[in-house]
Amino acid sequence: MMQERLVALQSQVKEDLAKAETLNEIEDIRVRYLGRKGAIKDIMKAIPGLPPEEKSIMGKMANKLKLDITGEIEAAEKRFSASLPPSSDKQGLKSNAQETKGTFDLSLPGKRRPYGHIHPITQTINEIKSIFSKLGFSVEYGPEVEQEYYNFDALNVPQDHPSREDFDTFYLDNKLLLRSQTSTVQIRTMKKRKPPIRMIAPGKVYRPDTVDARHASMFHQIEGLMVEEGVSFRDLKFALTSFSKIYFGEDIKMRFRPSFFPFTEPSAEVDISCSICSARGCSVCSHSGWVEVLGAGMVDPNVFEAVGYDPEKYTGFAFGLGVERLTMLRYGIDDIRLFFENDLRFLSQF
Ligand SMILES: [Zn+2]
């Protein structure tokens, strides 16, 4: 008799919940069945009057029913809240739910969400990676927190070189630093592998420069390295000229000026004809028609010795280019800070 009542109660709750259209109605159901004057309470009250053999069985059944009903009501509430927009208030619930229920139109177009897209710096890196991949270069990566050994010692940078000073490098504890150049990855790669090597290494580098339109304390470089028997300066010129023509276009001109870097000998700074004014002269190229885009040179024999290569047998070239600078030149951007301010009005143009 009582058992039947319990079973009937459970299916009645299910039926009522299925009909409920608002959170308020679900709340009413909860009060009706689980409240102080609810159906379950009535049953609990009747149990002590039952014959002893029924008492414990019915007590267990009633408790189980109570848990089941509580679970079903909670589940219904969850389903309901999830299907409503977060801004709905209590008054709005009913009309909102009714509208949704009666008028869902499958033929309406969906809501259009704005697309995110790739940051211009990452786009440039991807493009440069793809160009050098076609020239047979692999892509290597290294850590941004680096040991002095990889950032300076192995690259033949003398102990008293100004680039080692605090105002040119961010130092951490225990001879660690934030790498100031991606040349560190040359050393790591050469220590891991034997020649022939053709690699580029894109990544972030850090320098304590005062931030202005041309300088940032974090920027991106791409290091390049080729080591084989018989590599000459001509190969360096060929690789860089091929790259510039693909990246900037066939008309671009290139010139090499003698320079000095500790890790290459001879070294050169490389200019390209200003792509913004077509070499007629503008503020970006200081009215010279030329802009410096990278540093390069033939790998110094001391660097080969540091990584255990025979400098009598192998020769190689290395170059390092600034990703922000290349991107600025290509698009005529005159302030490096724009790349890092995350202003969508700027970023969405690329
Ligand atoms: Zn110019």
Residues whose N, C-alpha, C, O or C-beta is under 5 A from the ligand:
A	BS01	ZN	C274 I276 C277 G281 C282 V284 C285
